[in-house]
C-alpha cells in the first residue's frame, strides 16, 4: 500500500505497480494525473466518468488503445482533436 504522499509524488508508479492496492480515491487521483496511462492499462476498469475524462484529456491514447470502447460522440471528439494536433 502507498501513502497519499507517495501517490501524489509518483502517480505513474502508483498506477503501474500498485493499482490493485490503491484506495478508490488514490486510484481516481492517479487516473486524473495520468490519463494516458489509465487508458492504456485500465480502460476496462475505469468508471464511465473516469473513462470520459481520460478520453477528453488524452484523445490519442483513446484512439490508439481503446477505440472500440468509444461512443460515437467520443470517437468524433478524438478524431477532431487529433486532426487539430497533427495540423499544428
Secondary structure, 3 states (H helix, E strand, C coil): CCCHHHHHHCHHHHHHHHHHHCCHHHHHHHHHHCHHHHHHHHCCCCCHHHHHHHHHHCHHHHHHHHHHHCCHHHHHHHHHHHHHHHHC
